Amino acid sequence: MTAIERKTAEKLIAAISQPNFSNVVFADAIRNQHPTHQQSLMRALMACVDTWYEMYGLGYYDGRNEGTCFAAARMREALDQSPIHLPYV
């Protein structure tokens, strides 16, 4: 992992962990970004889903992130039935 990925992850987690952070407002702000940037974000989120899916299969979770890993497993299973293509366009 390079410094840019680590710093980006830390900044994102710090921002979304604030008590006044709104997931709905965040999603709306993403919706208003350029479609190519939306796709880039989705590729990053799908990498997270794949990681959480792997963690779920290995039992590497506890009560704090069980819902995340379980949801990722269900998403991955559903997407495996109808794969998606997320090119950089």
N, CA, C and O atoms as a GROMACS GRO file, in nm:
protein
  356
    1MET      N    1   0.085  -0.117   0.000
    1MET     CA    2   0.000   0.000   0.000
    1MET      C    3   0.090   0.124   0.000
    1MET      O    4   0.186   0.132   0.077
    2THR      N    5   0.059   0.218  -0.088
    2THR     CA    6   0.137   0.340  -0.092
    2THR      C    7   0.076   0.444   0.000
    2THR      O    8  -0.033   0.426   0.054
    3ALA      N    9   0.150   0.553   0.018
    3ALA     CA   10   0.105   0.658   0.109
    3ALA      C   11  -0.027   0.720   0.065
    3ALA      O   12  -0.109   0.756   0.150
    4ILE      N   13  -0.050   0.734  -0.065
    4ILE     CA   14  -0.173   0.800  -0.111
    4ILE      C   15  -0.297   0.720  -0.072
    4ILE      O   16  -0.398   0.779  -0.031
    5GLU      N   17  -0.293   0.588  -0.085
    5GLU     CA   18  -0.409   0.507  -0.047
    5GLU      C   19  -0.432   0.513   0.104
    5GLU      O   20  -0.546   0.526   0.149
    6ARG      N   21  -0.327   0.503   0.181
    6ARG     CA   22  -0.339   0.507   0.327
    6ARG      C   23  -0.395   0.642   0.371
    6ARG      O   24  -0.486   0.647   0.454
    7LYS      N   25  -0.340   0.750   0.318
    7LYS     CA   26  -0.388   0.884   0.356
    7LYS      C   27  -0.533   0.906   0.314
    7LYS      O   28  -0.611   0.964   0.390
    8THR      N   29  -0.569   0.860   0.196
    8THR     CA   30  -0.706   0.874   0.148
    8THR      C   31  -0.801   0.798   0.239
    8THR      O   32  -0.906   0.850   0.277
    9ALA      N   33  -0.766   0.675   0.275
    9ALA     CA   34  -0.850   0.594   0.363
    9ALA      C   35  -0.866   0.662   0.499
    9ALA      O   36  -0.976   0.669   0.553
   10GLU      N   37  -0.757   0.712   0.554
   10GLU     CA   38  -0.762   0.778   0.685
   10GLU      C   39  -0.847   0.904   0.682
   10GLU      O   40  -0.924   0.930   0.774
   11LYS      N   41  -0.834   0.984   0.576
   11LYS     CA   42  -0.914   1.106   0.564
   11LYS      C   43  -1.062   1.074   0.546
   11LYS      O   44  -1.147   1.140   0.606
   12LEU      N   45  -1.092   0.974   0.466
   12LEU     CA   46  -1.232   0.936   0.445
   12LEU      C   47  -1.294   0.887   0.576
   12LEU      O   48  -1.403   0.930   0.612
   13ILE      N   49  -1.225   0.798   0.646
   13ILE     CA   50  -1.276   0.746   0.773
   13ILE      C   51  -1.294   0.858   0.874
   13ILE      O   52  -1.395   0.862   0.945
   14ALA      N   53  -1.199   0.950   0.881
   14ALA     CA   54  -1.211   1.062   0.975
   14ALA      C   55  -1.333   1.147   0.942
   14ALA      O   56  -1.404   1.190   1.033
   15ALA      N   57  -1.358   1.172   0.815
   15ALA     CA   58  -1.471   1.256   0.775
   15ALA      C   59  -1.604   1.188   0.802
   15ALA      O   60  -1.694   1.250   0.858
   16ILE      N   61  -1.618   1.062   0.764
   16ILE     CA   62  -1.747   0.995   0.777
   16ILE      C   63  -1.776   0.953   0.921
   16ILE      O   64  -1.889   0.915   0.952
   17SER      N   65  -1.677   0.960   1.007
   17SER     CA   66  -1.696   0.925   1.148
   17SER      C   67  -1.740   1.043   1.233
   17SER      O   68  -1.770   1.027   1.352
   18GLN      N   69  -1.745   1.161   1.174
   18GLN     CA   70  -1.789   1.279   1.248
   18GLN      C   71  -1.937   1.266   1.282
   18GLN      O   72  -2.014   1.216   1.201
   19PRO      N   73  -1.978   1.308   1.402
   19PRO     CA   74  -2.118   1.293   1.443
   19PRO      C   75  -2.217   1.366   1.352
   19PRO      O   76  -2.332   1.323   1.340
   20ASN      N   77  -2.175   1.474   1.290
   20ASN     CA   78  -2.268   1.551   1.206
   20ASN      C   79  -2.261   1.513   1.057
   20ASN      O   80  -2.322   1.580   0.974
   21PHE      N   81  -2.186   1.406   1.024
   21PHE     CA   82  -2.174   1.364   0.885
   21PHE      C   83  -2.304   1.301   0.839
   21PHE      O   84  -2.361   1.218   0.910
   22SER      N   85  -2.352   1.340   0.721
   22SER     CA   86  -2.476   1.285   0.666
   22SER      C   87  -2.444   1.196   0.547
   22SER      O   88  -2.392   1.243   0.446
   23ASN      N   89  -2.476   1.068   0.558
   23ASN     CA   90  -2.457   0.976   0.446
   23ASN      C   91  -2.543   1.016   0.326
   23ASN      O   92  -2.503   0.999   0.212
   24VAL      N   93  -2.662   1.070   0.354
   24VAL     CA   94  -2.753   1.111   0.246
   24VAL      C   95  -2.695   1.230   0.170
   24VAL      O   96  -2.697   1.232   0.047
   25VAL      N   97  -2.644   1.328   0.242
   25VAL     CA   98  -2.584   1.445   0.176
   25VAL      C   99  -2.459   1.403   0.100
   25VAL      O  100  -2.434   1.452  -0.010
   26PHE      N  101  -2.381   1.313   0.158
   26PHE     CA  102  -2.262   1.261   0.091
   26PHE      C  103  -2.300   1.193  -0.040
   26PHE      O  104  -2.238   1.218  -0.144
   27ALA      N  105  -2.401   1.107  -0.036
   27ALA     CA  106  -2.445   1.037  -0.157
   27ALA      C  107  -2.494   1.136  -0.263
   27ALA      O  108  -2.468   1.118  -0.382
   28ASP      N  109  -2.563   1.240  -0.220
   28ASP     CA  110  -2.610   1.342  -0.314
   28ASP      C  111  -2.491   1.416  -0.376
   28ASP      O  112  -2.491   1.445  -0.496
   29ALA      N  113  -2.390   1.445  -0.295
   29ALA     CA  114  -2.270   1.512  -0.347
   29ALA      C  115  -2.198   1.424  -0.449
   29ALA      O  116  -2.147   1.474  -0.549
   30ILE      N  117  -2.195   1.293  -0.424
   30ILE     CA  118  -2.133   1.201  -0.520
   30ILE      C  119  -2.214   1.196  -0.648
   30ILE      O  120  -2.158   1.193  -0.758
   31ARG      N  121  -2.346   1.196  -0.634
   31ARG     CA  122  -2.433   1.193  -0.752
   31ARG      C  123  -2.407   1.311  -0.844
   31ARG      O  124  -2.427   1.301  -0.965
   32ASN      N  125  -2.363   1.422  -0.789
   32ASN     CA  126  -2.340   1.543  -0.866
   32ASN      C  127  -2.197   1.553  -0.921
   32ASN      O  128  -2.160   1.652  -0.983
   33GLN      N  129  -2.118   1.449  -0.898
   33GLN     CA  130  -1.982   1.445  -0.954
   33GLN      C  131  -1.988   1.392  -1.098
   33GLN      O  132  -2.088   1.335  -1.140
   34HIS      N  133  -1.881   1.413  -1.170
   34HIS     CA  134  -1.870   1.364  -1.307
   34HIS      C  135  -1.890   1.212  -1.308
   34HIS      O  136  -1.840   1.143  -1.220
   35PRO      N  137  -1.962   1.159  -1.407
   35PRO     CA  138  -1.986   1.015  -1.413
   35PRO      C  139  -1.860   0.929  -1.408
   35PRO      O  140  -1.861   0.822  -1.348
   36THR      N  141  -1.751   0.974  -1.469
   36THR     CA  142  -1.626   0.899  -1.464
   36THR      C  143  -1.576   0.890  -1.321
   36THR      O  144  -1.524   0.786  -1.280
   37HIS      N  145  -1.591   0.998  -1.244
   37HIS     CA  146  -1.548   0.998  -1.104
   37HIS      C  147  -1.639   0.909  -1.020
   37HIS      O  148  -1.593   0.842  -0.927
   38GLN      N  149  -1.766   0.908  -1.052
   38GLN     CA  150  -1.859   0.818  -0.983
   38GLN      C  151  -1.815   0.672  -1.005
   38GLN      O  152  -1.816   0.591  -0.912
   39GLN      N  153  -1.779   0.641  -1.127
   39GLN     CA  154  -1.735   0.505  -1.161
   39GLN      C  155  -1.606   0.470  -1.088
   39GLN      O  156  -1.588   0.357  -1.041
   40SER      N  157  -1.515   0.567  -1.077
   40SER     CA  158  -1.389   0.544  -1.004
   40SER      C  159  -1.418   0.514  -0.858
   40SER      O  160  -1.356   0.425  -0.800
   41LEU      N  161  -1.511   0.587  -0.799
   41LEU     CA  162  -1.548   0.561  -0.660
   41LEU      C  163  -1.609   0.422  -0.647
   41LEU      O  164  -1.579   0.349  -0.552
   42MET      N  165  -1.694   0.384  -0.741
   42MET     CA  166  -1.757   0.252  -0.735
   42MET      C  167  -1.654   0.142  -0.744
   42MET      O  168  -1.666   0.040  -0.675
   43ARG      N  169  -1.552   0.159  -0.828
   43ARG     CA  170  -1.445   0.058  -0.835
   43ARG      C  171  -1.376   0.044  -0.700
   43ARG      O  172  -1.347  -0.067  -0.656
   44ALA      N  173  -1.350   0.156  -0.634
   44ALA     CA  174  -1.286   0.152  -0.502
   44ALA      C  175  -1.378   0.084  -0.400
   44ALA      O  176  -1.333   0.004  -0.318
   45LEU      N  177  -1.507   0.117  -0.405
   45LEU     CA  178  -1.602   0.056  -0.312
   45LEU      C  179  -1.616  -0.094  -0.337
   45LEU      O  180  -1.631  -0.171  -0.242
   46MET      N  181  -1.612  -0.134  -0.463
   46MET     CA  182  -1.622  -0.278  -0.494
   46MET      C  183  -1.498  -0.352  -0.443
   46MET      O  184  -1.507  -0.468  -0.404
   47ALA      N  185  -1.383  -0.287  -0.444
   47ALA     CA  186  -1.263  -0.349  -0.387
   47ALA      C  187  -1.284  -0.369  -0.237
   47ALA      O  188  -1.240  -0.470  -0.180
   48CYS      N  189  -1.351  -0.273  -0.171
   48CYS     CA  190  -1.383  -0.288  -0.029
   48CYS      C  191  -1.480  -0.405  -0.009
   48CYS      O  192  -1.461  -0.486   0.081
   49VAL      N  193  -1.582  -0.413  -0.093
   49VAL     CA  194  -1.679  -0.522  -0.084
   49VAL      C  195  -1.607  -0.656  -0.098
   49VAL      O  196  -1.633  -0.750  -0.022
   50ASP      N  197  -1.517  -0.666  -0.193
   50ASP     CA  198  -1.443  -0.792  -0.213
   50ASP      C  199  -1.359  -0.826  -0.091
   50ASP      O  200  -1.351  -0.943  -0.052
   51THR      N  201  -1.297  -0.726  -0.030
   51THR     CA  202  -1.216  -0.749   0.091
   51THR      C  203  -1.303  -0.794   0.208
   51THR      O  204  -1.267  -0.888   0.279
   52TRP      N  205  -1.417  -0.727   0.227
   52TRP     CA  206  -1.508  -0.765   0.337
   52TRP      C  207  -1.567  -0.903   0.313
   52TRP      O  208  -1.587  -0.979   0.408
   53TYR      N  209  -1.594  -0.936   0.187
   53TYR     CA  210  -1.645  -1.069   0.152
   53TYR      C  211  -1.542  -1.176   0.190
   53TYR      O  212  -1.577  -1.279   0.247
   54GLU      N  213  -1.417  -1.150   0.158
   54GLU     CA  214  -1.310  -1.244   0.194
   54GLU      C  215  -1.301  -1.256   0.347
   54GLU      O  216  -1.287  -1.367   0.400
   55MET      N  217  -1.308  -1.144   0.416
   55MET     CA  218  -1.302  -1.146   0.563
   55MET      C  219  -1.418  -1.229   0.620
   55MET      O  220  -1.400  -1.305   0.715
   56TYR      N  221  -1.537  -1.212   0.562
   56TYR     CA  222  -1.654  -1.285   0.608
   56TYR      C  223  -1.634  -1.435   0.592
   56TYR      O  224  -1.662  -1.513   0.683
   57GLY      N  225  -1.584  -1.475   0.476
   57GLY     CA  226  -1.559  -1.617   0.450
   57GLY      C  227  -1.458  -1.678   0.544
   57GLY      O  228  -1.465  -1.796   0.578
   58LEU      N  229  -1.362  -1.596   0.587
   58LEU     CA  230  -1.257  -1.645   0.678
   58LEU      C  231  -1.295  -1.629   0.825
   58LEU      O  232  -1.224  -1.676   0.914
   59GLY      N  233  -1.408  -1.562   0.851
   59GLY     CA  234  -1.449  -1.537   0.988
   59GLY      C  235  -1.371  -1.425   1.055
   59GLY      O  236  -1.368  -1.418   1.178
   60TYR      N  237  -1.308  -1.338   0.977
   60TYR     CA  238  -1.229  -1.227   1.031
   60TYR      C  239  -1.316  -1.105   1.053
   60TYR      O  240  -1.301  -1.004   0.984
   61TYR      N  241  -1.406  -1.112   1.148
   61TYR     CA  242  -1.492  -1.000   1.183
   61TYR      C  243  -1.541  -1.022   1.325
   61TYR      O  244  -1.530  -1.132   1.380
   62ASP      N  245  -1.596  -0.917   1.384
   62ASP     CA  246  -1.659  -0.930   1.515
   62ASP      C  247  -1.786  -0.846   1.514
   62ASP      O  248  -1.829  -0.802   1.407
   63GLY      N  249  -1.845  -0.823   1.627
   63GLY     CA  250  -1.971  -0.751   1.634
   63GLY      C  251  -1.968  -0.610   1.578
   63GLY      O  252  -2.072  -0.556   1.541
   64ARG      N  253  -1.850  -0.550   1.573
   64ARG     CA  254  -1.838  -0.412   1.523
   64ARG      C  255  -1.848  -0.403   1.371
   64ARG      O  256  -1.892  -0.301   1.319
   65ASN      N  257  -1.807  -0.507   1.300
   65ASN     CA  258  -1.814  -0.502   1.154
   65ASN      C  259  -1.881  -0.626   1.092
   65ASN      O  260  -1.868  -0.650   0.972
   66GLU      N  261  -1.950  -0.701   1.174
   66GLU     CA  262  -2.019  -0.820   1.122
   66GLU      C  263  -2.122  -0.784   1.015
   66GLU      O  264  -2.131  -0.850   0.912
   67GLY      N  265  -2.199  -0.678   1.040
   67GLY     CA  266  -2.300  -0.634   0.943
   67GLY      C  267  -2.236  -0.595   0.810
   67GLY      O  268  -2.290  -0.626   0.704
   68THR      N  269  -2.122  -0.528   0.816
   68THR     CA  270  -2.051  -0.489   0.695
   68THR      C  271  -2.007  -0.612   0.616
   68THR      O  272  -2.028  -0.620   0.495
   69CYS      N  273  -1.945  -0.707   0.684
   69CYS     CA  274  -1.896  -0.826   0.616
   69CYS      C  275  -2.011  -0.911   0.564
   69CYS      O  276  -2.002  -0.967   0.454
   70PHE      N  277  -2.120  -0.923   0.641
   70PHE     CA  278  -2.236  -0.999   0.597
   70PHE      C  279  -2.299  -0.934   0.473
   70PHE      O  280  -2.330  -1.002   0.376
   71ALA      N  281  -2.317  -0.801   0.477
   71ALA     CA  282  -2.375  -0.730   0.363
   71ALA      C  283  -2.285  -0.744   0.240
   71ALA      O  284  -2.335  -0.764   0.129
   72ALA      N  285  -2.154  -0.736   0.258
   72ALA     CA  286  -2.061  -0.751   0.147
   72ALA      C  287  -2.072  -0.891   0.086
   72ALA      O  288  -2.065  -0.907  -0.036
   73ALA      N  289  -2.088  -0.990   0.171
   73ALA     CA  290  -2.102  -1.128   0.121
   73ALA      C  291  -2.229  -1.142   0.037
   73ALA      O  292  -2.226  -1.204  -0.069
   74ARG      N  293  -2.339  -1.084   0.083
   74ARG     CA  294  -2.463  -1.091   0.006
   74ARG      C  295  -2.449  -1.015  -0.126
   74ARG      O  296  -2.496  -1.062  -0.229
   75MET      N  297  -2.385  -0.900  -0.123
   75MET     CA  298  -2.364  -0.821  -0.246
   75MET      C  299  -2.279  -0.899  -0.345
   75MET      O  300  -2.312  -0.910  -0.463
   76ARG      N  301  -2.168  -0.955  -0.295
   76ARG     CA  302  -2.077  -1.028  -0.384
   76ARG      C  303  -2.150  -1.146  -0.446
   76ARG      O  304  -2.135  -1.172  -0.566
   77GLU      N  305  -2.227  -1.219  -0.367
   77GLU     CA  306  -2.301  -1.333  -0.419
   77GLU      C  307  -2.402  -1.290  -0.526
   77GLU      O  308  -2.415  -1.356  -0.629
   78ALA      N  309  -2.471  -1.180  -0.501
   78ALA     CA  310  -2.568  -1.130  -0.599
   78ALA      C  311  -2.497  -1.085  -0.726
   78ALA      O  312  -2.544  -1.111  -0.836
   79LEU      N  313  -2.385  -1.017  -0.712
   79LEU     CA  314  -2.312  -0.968  -0.829
   79LEU      C  315  -2.248  -1.081  -0.908
   79LEU      O  316  -2.230  -1.070  -1.029
   80ASP      N  317  -2.213  -1.189  -0.840
   80ASP     CA  318  -2.155  -1.303  -0.911
   80ASP      C  319  -2.258  -1.364  -1.006
   80ASP      O  320  -2.220  -1.426  -1.106
   81GLN      N  321  -2.387  -1.348  -0.976
   81GLN     CA  322  -2.491  -1.400  -1.064
   81GLN      C  323  -2.508  -1.312  -1.189
   81GLN      O  324  -2.556  -1.359  -1.292
   82SER      N  325  -2.468  -1.187  -1.178
   82SER     CA  326  -2.479  -1.093  -1.289
   82SER      C  327  -2.362  -0.995  -1.279
   82SER      O  328  -2.378  -0.883  -1.231
   83PRO      N  329  -2.244  -1.037  -1.325
   83PRO     CA  330  -2.123  -0.956  -1.309
   83PRO      C  331  -2.138  -0.815  -1.369
   83PRO      O  332  -2.210  -0.793  -1.466
   84ILE      N  333  -2.066  -0.724  -1.308
   84ILE     CA  334  -2.066  -0.585  -1.357
   84ILE      C  335  -1.931  -0.552  -1.415
   84ILE      O  336  -1.830  -0.612  -1.379
   85HIS      N  337  -1.930  -0.456  -1.505
   85HIS     CA  338  -1.809  -0.409  -1.569
   85HIS      C  339  -1.796  -0.261  -1.537
   85HIS      O  340  -1.886  -0.183  -1.568
   86LEU      N  341  -1.686  -0.221  -1.476
   86LEU     CA  342  -1.666  -0.082  -1.433
   86LEU      C  343  -1.540  -0.024  -1.497
   86LEU      O  344  -1.442   0.000  -1.427
   87PRO      N  345  -1.541  -0.002  -1.627
   87PRO     CA  346  -1.422   0.052  -1.694
   87PRO      C  347  -1.399   0.200  -1.660
   87PRO      O  348  -1.491   0.271  -1.619
   88TYR      N  349  -1.276   0.242  -1.679
   88TYR     CA  350  -1.245   0.385  -1.669
   88TYR      C  351  -1.270   0.445  -1.806
   88TYR      O  352  -1.197   0.415  -1.901
   89VAL      N  353  -1.373   0.529  -1.817
   89VAL     CA  354  -1.409   0.587  -1.947
   89VAL      C  355  -1.398   0.737  -1.940
   89VAL      O  356  -1.424   0.806  -2.039
   0.00000   0.00000   0.00000
